[in-house]
Amino acid sequence: MADLLLRDPSVPLTIVRIAEAIGSSPMAIYRHFTDRDDLVASVARLLYVDARPATSAGASWQDKIRVWMHHSYTQAIRVPQLTQLIASGESDVWVNDSVYLATVLTDAGMNDDRRLAEAIYWIATTALGQAVLDSMGRTEFPLAATSDALAHLDDFDAALMRRVIPHFGATHRHHLTSIVEWTIVSLEAELDGGQSRTGSTSTGATPSRRRSSRR
């Protein structure tokens, strides 16, 4: 089933369509899956959970999060239809991945249940949300079109964006790595007791030092 979806991501995930695609009958499919939801969950679990690259026994929590985000993004790009089904709640495979992320973060020292839930949600929506955007097919950042929009800004805002816009192209080309690293940096700050949701932003420089130290 997963191989079929990878060959043709547009194949509708229905019992009848899958049966037709593999030259079988719906009744034969039902001998393996109780219903469409069971089919979707099984395929999603195979692609997202079972196919996730293993990490070494001594891998840091940061590396485990990196592997999860890169893998989930890659699979989401390959099968955007399945990602949409998971995001819409039609598949409960997200529970399996949430267990993995919860275990990694708990082992790293995140023990507040509310913050743990927020972190899991943040990691997942960051990786999968970017995949949904990228699956739309834009390979380059539209610098020319964006620059044209400067004419509609006042002088101060236009000057600011003229400095920033040229960097968007390079950022877009390496966006996944950048997104993953910003996520790691923010989680490190959270685990270190850095800035809280309602606290001071005085610790804002800490992530930059951490980021530089890994280069």
PyRosetta script that sets phi, psi and omega in degrees:
from pyrosetta import init, pose_from_sequence

init()
pose = pose_from_sequence("MADLLLRDPSVPLTIVRIAEAIGSSPMAIYRHFTDRDDLVASVARLLYVDARPATSAGASWQDKIRVWMHHSYTQAIRVPQLTQLIASGESDVWVNDSVYLATVLTDAGMNDDRRLAEAIYWIATTALGQAVLDSMGRTEFPLAATSDALAHLDDFDAALMRRVIPHFGATHRHHLTSIVEWTIVSLEAELDGGQSRTGSTSTGATPSRRRSSRR")
pose.set_psi(1, -46.4)
pose.set_omega(1, -179.3)
pose.set_phi(2, -64.4)
pose.set_psi(2, -40.8)
pose.set_omega(2, 179.0)
pose.set_phi(3, -61.2)
pose.set_psi(3, -39.8)
pose.set_omega(3, 179.0)
pose.set_phi(4, -62.7)
pose.set_psi(4, -45.4)
pose.set_omega(4, -178.6)
pose.set_phi(5, -65.7)
pose.set_psi(5, -36.4)
pose.set_omega(5, 178.6)
pose.set_phi(6, -69.2)
pose.set_psi(6, -35.7)
pose.set_omega(6, 177.7)
pose.set_phi(7, -69.5)
pose.set_psi(7, -38.1)
pose.set_omega(7, -178.4)
pose.set_phi(8, -138.9)
pose.set_psi(8, 86.8)
pose.set_omega(8, -176.4)
pose.set_phi(9, -61.9)
pose.set_psi(9, -14.8)
pose.set_omega(9, -178.3)
pose.set_phi(10, -83.6)
pose.set_psi(10, -6.3)
pose.set_omega(10, -179.5)
pose.set_phi(11, -60.6)
pose.set_psi(11, 121.7)
pose.set_omega(11, 178.6)
pose.set_phi(12, -62.3)
pose.set_psi(12, 135.2)
pose.set_omega(12, -179.4)
pose.set_phi(13, -85.5)
pose.set_psi(13, 73.6)
pose.set_omega(13, 174.3)
pose.set_phi(14, -123.6)
pose.set_psi(14, 154.9)
pose.set_omega(14, -179.6)
pose.set_phi(15, -59.5)
pose.set_psi(15, -45.5)
pose.set_omega(15, -177.7)
pose.set_phi(16, -64.2)
pose.set_psi(16, -46.0)
pose.set_omega(16, -177.3)
pose.set_phi(17, -67.0)
pose.set_psi(17, -41.1)
pose.set_omega(17, 178.5)
pose.set_phi(18, -63.7)
pose.set_psi(18, -41.3)
pose.set_omega(18, 179.4)
pose.set_phi(19, -61.6)
pose.set_psi(19, -42.8)
pose.set_omega(19, 179.0)
pose.set_phi(20, -63.6)
pose.set_psi(20, -42.1)
pose.set_omega(20, -175.7)
pose.set_phi(21, -66.1)
pose.set_psi(21, -30.7)
pose.set_omega(21, -178.5)
pose.set_phi(22, -103.6)
pose.set_psi(22, 9.4)
pose.set_omega(22, 177.7)
pose.set_phi(23, 67.3)
pose.set_psi(23, 37.0)
pose.set_omega(23, -179.7)
pose.set_phi(24, -122.0)
pose.set_psi(24, -166.6)
pose.set_omega(24, 179.2)
pose.set_phi(25, -120.8)
pose.set_psi(25, 153.3)
pose.set_omega(25, 177.6)
pose.set_phi(26, -54.9)
pose.set_psi(26, -37.2)
pose.set_omega(26, -179.3)
pose.set_phi(27, -63.9)
pose.set_psi(27, -35.8)
pose.set_omega(27, 178.0)
pose.set_phi(28, -66.3)
pose.set_psi(28, -38.1)
pose.set_omega(28, 177.7)
pose.set_phi(29, -64.2)
pose.set_psi(29, -40.3)
pose.set_omega(29, -177.8)
pose.set_phi(30, -67.1)
pose.set_psi(30, -14.2)
pose.set_omega(30, 175.2)
pose.set_phi(31, -73.7)
pose.set_psi(31, -17.8)
pose.set_omega(31, -179.1)
pose.set_phi(32, -108.9)
pose.set_psi(32, -28.0)
pose.set_omega(32, -177.7)
pose.set_phi(33, -131.1)
pose.set_psi(33, 137.9)
pose.set_omega(33, -177.2)
pose.set_phi(34, -72.3)
pose.set_psi(34, -34.3)
pose.set_omega(34, 179.1)
pose.set_phi(35, -162.7)
pose.set_psi(35, -175.1)
pose.set_omega(35, -177.9)
pose.set_phi(36, -62.7)
pose.set_psi(36, -39.5)
pose.set_omega(36, -180.0)
pose.set_phi(37, -61.1)
pose.set_psi(37, -38.4)
pose.set_omega(37, 178.3)
pose.set_phi(38, -66.2)
pose.set_psi(38, -38.1)
pose.set_omega(38, 177.7)
pose.set_phi(39, -63.4)
pose.set_psi(39, -49.8)
pose.set_omega(39, -179.7)
pose.set_phi(40, -59.8)
pose.set_psi(40, -45.1)
pose.set_omega(40, -179.2)
pose.set_phi(41, -61.9)
pose.set_psi(41, -40.4)
pose.set_omega(41, -178.1)
pose.set_phi(42, -66.5)
pose.set_psi(42, -44.4)
pose.set_omega(42, 179.5)
pose.set_phi(43, -66.3)
pose.set_psi(43, -43.7)
pose.set_omega(43, -180.0)
pose.set_phi(44, -62.6)
pose.set_psi(44, -42.3)
pose.set_omega(44, -180.0)
pose.set_phi(45, -63.0)
pose.set_psi(45, -39.5)
pose.set_omega(45, 179.7)
pose.set_phi(46, -64.8)
pose.set_psi(46, -46.3)
pose.set_omega(46, -174.6)
pose.set_phi(47, -76.6)
pose.set_psi(47, -36.7)
pose.set_omega(47, -174.7)
pose.set_phi(48, -95.3)
pose.set_psi(48, -38.3)
pose.set_omega(48, -174.9)
pose.set_phi(49, -97.4)
pose.set_psi(49, -57.7)
pose.set_omega(49, -174.9)
pose.set_phi(50, -66.3)
pose.set_psi(50, -31.9)
pose.set_omega(50, -176.6)
pose.set_phi(51, -88.3)
pose.set_psi(51, 0.2)
pose.set_omega(51, -179.4)
pose.set_phi(52, -65.4)
pose.set_psi(52, 130.0)
pose.set_omega(52, 179.5)
pose.set_phi(53, -58.9)
pose.set_psi(53, 140.4)
pose.set_omega(53, 179.3)
pose.set_phi(54, -75.2)
pose.set_psi(54, 150.4)
pose.set_omega(54, 173.9)
pose.set_phi(55, -109.9)
pose.set_psi(55, 155.9)
pose.set_omega(55, -177.7)
pose.set_phi(56, -68.0)
pose.set_psi(56, 160.2)
pose.set_omega(56, -178.2)
pose.set_phi(57, -59.2)
pose.set_psi(57, -31.3)
pose.set_omega(57, -178.1)
pose.set_phi(58, -98.3)
pose.set_psi(58, 13.2)
pose.set_omega(58, -177.4)
pose.set_phi(59, -63.5)
pose.set_psi(59, 142.3)
pose.set_omega(59, 178.0)
pose.set_phi(60, -74.1)
pose.set_psi(60, 161.8)
pose.set_omega(60, 177.5)
pose.set_phi(61, -63.6)
pose.set_psi(61, -31.4)
pose.set_omega(61, 178.4)
pose.set_phi(62, -62.1)
pose.set_psi(62, -44.2)
pose.set_omega(62, 179.8)
pose.set_phi(63, -66.5)
pose.set_psi(63, -35.0)
pose.set_omega(63, 178.2)
pose.set_phi(64, -65.9)
pose.set_psi(64, -39.7)
pose.set_omega(64, 177.1)
pose.set_phi(65, -67.3)
pose.set_psi(65, -40.7)
pose.set_omega(65, 178.2)
pose.set_phi(66, -59.3)
pose.set_psi(66, -48.4)
pose.set_omega(66, -179.4)
pose.set_phi(67, -60.2)
pose.set_psi(67, -44.1)
pose.set_omega(67, -178.9)
pose.set_phi(68, -61.4)
pose.set_psi(68, -46.1)
pose.set_omega(68, -176.7)
pose.set_phi(69, -67.3)
pose.set_psi(69, -44.0)
pose.set_omega(69, 179.3)
pose.set_phi(70, -65.0)
pose.set_psi(70, -42.8)
pose.set_omega(70, -179.8)
pose.set_phi(71, -65.8)
pose.set_psi(71, -46.5)
pose.set_omega(71, -178.6)
pose.set_phi(72, -63.6)
pose.set_psi(72, -40.0)
pose.set_omega(72, 177.0)
pose.set_phi(73, -62.0)
pose.set_psi(73, -47.7)
pose.set_omega(73, -178.1)
pose.set_phi(74, -60.4)
pose.set_psi(74, -45.4)
pose.set_omega(74, -180.0)
pose.set_phi(75, -66.9)
pose.set_psi(75, -36.9)
pose.set_omega(75, 179.9)
pose.set_phi(76, -65.8)
pose.set_psi(76, -35.6)
pose.set_omega(76, 176.8)
pose.set_phi(77, -67.8)
pose.set_psi(77, -38.2)
pose.set_omega(77, -178.2)
pose.set_phi(78, -69.8)
pose.set_psi(78, -36.2)
pose.set_omega(78, -176.2)
pose.set_phi(79, -133.0)
pose.set_psi(79, 68.7)
pose.set_omega(79, -177.1)
pose.set_phi(80, -59.5)
pose.set_psi(80, -31.3)
pose.set_omega(80, 179.0)
pose.set_phi(81, -60.8)
pose.set_psi(81, -42.5)
pose.set_omega(81, -179.4)
pose.set_phi(82, -67.5)
pose.set_psi(82, -38.2)
pose.set_omega(82, 178.1)
pose.set_phi(83, -61.5)
pose.set_psi(83, -41.2)
pose.set_omega(83, 178.8)
pose.set_phi(84, -64.3)
pose.set_psi(84, -37.2)
pose.set_omega(84, 178.3)
pose.set_phi(85, -66.3)
pose.set_psi(85, -39.4)
pose.set_omega(85, 178.2)
pose.set_phi(86, -66.1)
pose.set_psi(86, -45.4)
pose.set_omega(86, -178.1)
pose.set_phi(87, -64.2)
pose.set_psi(87, -31.6)
pose.set_omega(87, -178.4)
pose.set_phi(88, -80.1)
pose.set_psi(88, -7.8)
pose.set_omega(88, 179.9)
pose.set_phi(89, 91.2)
pose.set_psi(89, 5.1)
pose.set_omega(89, -179.5)
pose.set_phi(90, -76.6)
pose.set_psi(90, -11.4)
pose.set_omega(90, 174.8)
pose.set_phi(91, -130.0)
pose.set_psi(91, 139.1)
pose.set_omega(91, 179.8)
pose.set_phi(92, -96.0)
pose.set_psi(92, 17.7)
pose.set_omega(92, -179.1)
pose.set_phi(93, -63.1)
pose.set_psi(93, -22.2)
pose.set_omega(93, 179.5)
pose.set_phi(94, -60.1)
pose.set_psi(94, -24.2)
pose.set_omega(94, 178.9)
pose.set_phi(95, -65.7)
pose.set_psi(95, -41.6)
pose.set_omega(95, 179.3)
pose.set_phi(96, -61.3)
pose.set_psi(96, -44.9)
pose.set_omega(96, 179.2)
pose.set_phi(97, -69.0)
pose.set_psi(97, -33.7)
pose.set_omega(97, 178.2)
pose.set_phi(98, -64.7)
pose.set_psi(98, -37.5)
pose.set_omega(98, 176.6)
pose.set_phi(99, -60.4)
pose.set_psi(99, -44.3)
pose.set_omega(99, -179.8)
pose.set_phi(100, -61.0)
pose.set_psi(100, -50.7)
pose.set_omega(100, -178.8)
pose.set_phi(101, -64.0)
pose.set_psi(101, -40.4)
pose.set_omega(101, 178.9)
pose.set_phi(102, -61.8)
pose.set_psi(102, -40.0)
pose.set_omega(102, 179.6)
pose.set_phi(103, -66.0)
pose.set_psi(103, -44.8)
pose.set_omega(103, 179.8)
pose.set_phi(104, -61.1)
pose.set_psi(104, -46.8)
pose.set_omega(104, -176.3)
pose.set_phi(105, -72.5)
pose.set_psi(105, -36.1)
pose.set_omega(105, 176.9)
pose.set_phi(106, -64.4)
pose.set_psi(106, -43.7)
pose.set_omega(106, 177.1)
pose.set_phi(107, -62.2)
pose.set_psi(107, -27.8)
pose.set_omega(107, 179.4)
pose.set_phi(108, -79.8)
pose.set_psi(108, -11.2)
pose.set_omega(108, 176.5)
pose.set_phi(109, 114.7)
pose.set_psi(109, 7.3)
pose.set_omega(109, 178.5)
pose.set_phi(110, -88.5)
pose.set_psi(110, 105.4)
pose.set_omega(110, -171.8)
pose.set_phi(111, -112.1)
pose.set_psi(111, -10.5)
pose.set_omega(111, 177.2)
pose.set_phi(112, -77.8)
pose.set_psi(112, 119.3)
pose.set_omega(112, -173.4)
pose.set_phi(113, -61.4)
pose.set_psi(113, -39.4)
pose.set_omega(113, -179.5)
pose.set_phi(114, -66.0)
pose.set_psi(114, -46.0)
pose.set_omega(114, 179.2)
pose.set_phi(115, -66.0)
pose.set_psi(115, -34.3)
pose.set_omega(115, 177.8)
pose.set_phi(116, -63.3)
pose.set_psi(116, -45.3)
pose.set_omega(116, 178.5)
pose.set_phi(117, -62.2)
pose.set_psi(117, -41.9)
pose.set_omega(117, 179.2)
pose.set_phi(118, -63.3)
pose.set_psi(118, -40.8)
pose.set_omega(118, -179.5)
pose.set_phi(119, -65.1)
pose.set_psi(119, -43.8)
pose.set_omega(119, 178.5)
pose.set_phi(120, -61.2)
pose.set_psi(120, -46.3)
pose.set_omega(120, -179.9)
pose.set_phi(121, -61.0)
pose.set_psi(121, -43.5)
pose.set_omega(121, -179.1)
pose.set_phi(122, -62.7)
pose.set_psi(122, -49.0)
pose.set_omega(122, -179.9)
pose.set_phi(123, -60.0)
pose.set_psi(123, -47.8)
pose.set_omega(123, -175.9)
pose.set_phi(124, -66.2)
pose.set_psi(124, -46.6)
pose.set_omega(124, -177.8)
pose.set_phi(125, -69.9)
pose.set_psi(125, -28.9)
pose.set_omega(125, 177.0)
pose.set_phi(126, -65.6)
pose.set_psi(126, -50.0)
pose.set_omega(126, -178.4)
pose.set_phi(127, -69.2)
pose.set_psi(127, -49.7)
pose.set_omega(127, -175.4)
pose.set_phi(128, -74.5)
pose.set_psi(128, -34.4)
pose.set_omega(128, 177.5)
pose.set_phi(129, -64.1)
pose.set_psi(129, -41.2)
pose.set_omega(129, 177.5)
pose.set_phi(130, -65.1)
pose.set_psi(130, -36.3)
pose.set_omega(130, 177.9)
pose.set_phi(131, -63.6)
pose.set_psi(131, -41.9)
pose.set_omega(131, 178.6)
pose.set_phi(132, -60.9)
pose.set_psi(132, -43.5)
pose.set_omega(132, 178.5)
pose.set_phi(133, -62.9)
pose.set_psi(133, -45.1)
pose.set_omega(133, -177.2)
pose.set_phi(134, -70.3)
pose.set_psi(134, -27.2)
pose.set_omega(134, 179.2)
pose.set_phi(135, -68.7)
pose.set_psi(135, -10.6)
pose.set_omega(135, 176.7)
pose.set_phi(136, -74.6)
pose.set_psi(136, -12.5)
pose.set_omega(136, 168.9)
pose.set_phi(137, 101.2)
pose.set_psi(137, 2.4)
pose.set_omega(137, 180.0)
pose.set_phi(138, -79.5)
pose.set_psi(138, 117.3)
pose.set_omega(138, -176.7)
pose.set_phi(139, -96.9)
pose.set_psi(139, -22.0)
pose.set_omega(139, -179.9)
pose.set_phi(140, -127.8)
pose.set_psi(140, 147.7)
pose.set_omega(140, 178.1)
pose.set_phi(141, -74.1)
pose.set_psi(141, 133.3)
pose.set_omega(141, -175.9)
pose.set_phi(142, -77.0)
pose.set_psi(142, 74.1)
pose.set_omega(142, -175.0)
pose.set_phi(143, -61.7)
pose.set_psi(143, -44.3)
pose.set_omega(143, -176.9)
pose.set_phi(144, -61.2)
pose.set_psi(144, -47.4)
pose.set_omega(144, -179.1)
pose.set_phi(145, -64.7)
pose.set_psi(145, -37.3)
pose.set_omega(145, 179.6)
pose.set_phi(146, -67.7)
pose.set_psi(146, -39.7)
pose.set_omega(146, 179.5)
pose.set_phi(147, -63.1)
pose.set_psi(147, -36.9)
pose.set_omega(147, 179.0)
pose.set_phi(148, -60.0)
pose.set_psi(148, -28.7)
pose.set_omega(148, -177.3)
pose.set_phi(149, -71.4)
pose.set_psi(149, -14.6)
pose.set_omega(149, -178.7)
pose.set_phi(150, -63.0)
pose.set_psi(150, -26.0)
pose.set_omega(150, -179.3)
pose.set_phi(151, -63.3)
pose.set_psi(151, -19.1)
pose.set_omega(151, -178.5)
pose.set_phi(152, -93.1)
pose.set_psi(152, 0.3)
pose.set_omega(152, -179.3)
pose.set_phi(153, -100.5)
pose.set_psi(153, 160.5)
pose.set_omega(153, 174.1)
pose.set_phi(154, -75.8)
pose.set_psi(154, 170.3)
pose.set_omega(154, -171.3)
pose.set_phi(155, -59.7)
pose.set_psi(155, -42.2)
pose.set_omega(155, -177.8)
pose.set_phi(156, -64.2)
pose.set_psi(156, -49.3)
pose.set_omega(156, -178.9)
pose.set_phi(157, -65.2)
pose.set_psi(157, -38.4)
pose.set_omega(157, 179.7)
pose.set_phi(158, -64.4)
pose.set_psi(158, -41.4)
pose.set_omega(158, 179.3)
pose.set_phi(159, -64.0)
pose.set_psi(159, -40.4)
pose.set_omega(159, 178.8)
pose.set_phi(160, -61.7)
pose.set_psi(160, -47.2)
pose.set_omega(160, -176.0)
pose.set_phi(161, -72.0)
pose.set_psi(161, -25.7)
pose.set_omega(161, 175.9)
pose.set_phi(162, -64.9)
pose.set_psi(162, -30.1)
pose.set_omega(162, 177.2)
pose.set_phi(163, -76.9)
pose.set_psi(163, -33.1)
pose.set_omega(163, -173.0)
pose.set_phi(164, -86.8)
pose.set_psi(164, -42.7)
pose.set_omega(164, -172.3)
pose.set_phi(165, -54.0)
pose.set_psi(165, -42.5)
pose.set_omega(165, -178.9)
pose.set_phi(166, -57.3)
pose.set_psi(166, -23.1)
pose.set_omega(166, -178.9)
pose.set_phi(167, -84.1)
pose.set_psi(167, -14.5)
pose.set_omega(167, -178.5)
pose.set_phi(168, -63.8)
pose.set_psi(168, -35.1)
pose.set_omega(168, -178.9)
pose.set_phi(169, -61.4)
pose.set_psi(169, -49.5)
pose.set_omega(169, 179.6)
pose.set_phi(170, -65.4)
pose.set_psi(170, -39.2)
pose.set_omega(170, 178.6)
pose.set_phi(171, -62.2)
pose.set_psi(171, -41.4)
pose.set_omega(171, -179.0)
pose.set_phi(172, -64.0)
pose.set_psi(172, -38.4)
pose.set_omega(172, -178.0)
pose.set_phi(173, -67.0)
pose.set_psi(173, -26.9)
pose.set_omega(173, -179.1)
pose.set_phi(174, -121.1)
pose.set_psi(174, 30.2)
pose.set_omega(174, -169.1)
pose.set_phi(175, -64.9)
pose.set_psi(175, -37.3)
pose.set_omega(175, -175.9)
pose.set_phi(176, -64.1)
pose.set_psi(176, -47.9)
pose.set_omega(176, 178.4)
pose.set_phi(177, -59.1)
pose.set_psi(177, -42.8)
pose.set_omega(177, 179.7)
pose.set_phi(178, -63.3)
pose.set_psi(178, -44.2)
pose.set_omega(178, -179.7)
pose.set_phi(179, -62.8)
pose.set_psi(179, -43.6)
pose.set_omega(179, -179.6)
pose.set_phi(180, -63.5)
pose.set_psi(180, -44.7)
pose.set_omega(180, -177.5)
pose.set_phi(181, -67.5)
pose.set_psi(181, -37.3)
pose.set_omega(181, 175.9)
pose.set_phi(182, -64.2)
pose.set_psi(182, -36.7)
pose.set_omega(182, 177.7)
pose.set_phi(183, -64.1)
pose.set_psi(183, -44.8)
pose.set_omega(183, 179.5)
pose.set_phi(184, -61.7)
pose.set_psi(184, -45.4)
pose.set_omega(184, -179.0)
pose.set_phi(185, -59.2)
pose.set_psi(185, -42.9)
pose.set_omega(185, -178.8)
pose.set_phi(186, -68.3)
pose.set_psi(186, -38.2)
pose.set_omega(186, 177.1)
pose.set_phi(187, -66.7)
pose.set_psi(187, -37.6)
pose.set_omega(187, 176.6)
pose.set_phi(188, -60.9)
pose.set_psi(188, -43.3)
pose.set_omega(188, 179.3)
pose.set_phi(189, -63.2)
pose.set_psi(189, -39.7)
pose.set_omega(189, 179.1)
pose.set_phi(190, -65.2)
pose.set_psi(190, -45.2)
pose.set_omega(190, -178.9)
pose.set_phi(191, -68.3)
pose.set_psi(191, -28.7)
pose.set_omega(191, 179.0)
pose.set_phi(192, -83.2)
pose.set_psi(192, 5.4)
pose.set_omega(192, -179.4)
pose.set_phi(193, 74.5)
pose.set_psi(193, 31.1)
pose.set_omega(193, 179.6)
pose.set_phi(194, -73.8)
pose.set_psi(194, -150.2)
pose.set_omega(194, -172.2)
pose.set_phi(195, -58.3)
pose.set_psi(195, 132.1)
pose.set_omega(195, 177.6)
pose.set_phi(196, -95.1)
pose.set_psi(196, 172.7)
pose.set_omega(196, -178.0)
pose.set_phi(197, -60.7)
pose.set_psi(197, -32.9)
pose.set_omega(197, -176.6)
pose.set_phi(198, -112.8)
pose.set_psi(198, 5.4)
pose.set_omega(198, -174.1)
pose.set_phi(199, -93.1)
pose.set_psi(199, -168.3)
pose.set_omega(199, -178.3)
pose.set_phi(200, -74.0)
pose.set_psi(200, 156.3)
pose.set_omega(200, 176.2)
pose.set_phi(201, -98.7)
pose.set_psi(201, 17.9)
pose.set_omega(201, -175.3)
pose.set_phi(202, -67.1)
pose.set_psi(202, -17.0)
pose.set_omega(202, -179.0)
pose.set_phi(203, -90.8)
pose.set_psi(203, 11.7)
pose.set_omega(203, -174.6)
pose.set_phi(204, -60.3)
pose.set_psi(204, -25.0)
pose.set_omega(204, -177.9)
pose.set_phi(205, -78.0)
pose.set_psi(205, -19.4)
pose.set_omega(205, -176.0)
pose.set_phi(206, -59.2)
pose.set_psi(206, -47.3)
pose.set_omega(206, -179.7)
pose.set_phi(207, -57.6)
pose.set_psi(207, -36.4)
pose.set_omega(207, -179.0)
pose.set_phi(208, -63.8)
pose.set_psi(208, -40.9)
pose.set_omega(208, 178.5)
pose.set_phi(209, -65.4)
pose.set_psi(209, -38.9)
pose.set_omega(209, 178.9)
pose.set_phi(210, -65.1)
pose.set_psi(210, -42.0)
pose.set_omega(210, -177.7)
pose.set_phi(211, -63.1)
pose.set_psi(211, -43.0)
pose.set_omega(211, -179.1)
pose.set_phi(212, -64.8)
pose.set_psi(212, -35.0)
pose.set_omega(212, -175.6)
pose.set_phi(213, -68.0)
pose.set_psi(213, -17.8)
pose.set_omega(213, -178.6)
pose.set_phi(214, -93.9)
pose.set_psi(214, -7.2)
pose.set_omega(214, -177.3)
pose.set_phi(215, -75.8)
pose.dump_pdb("model.pdb")
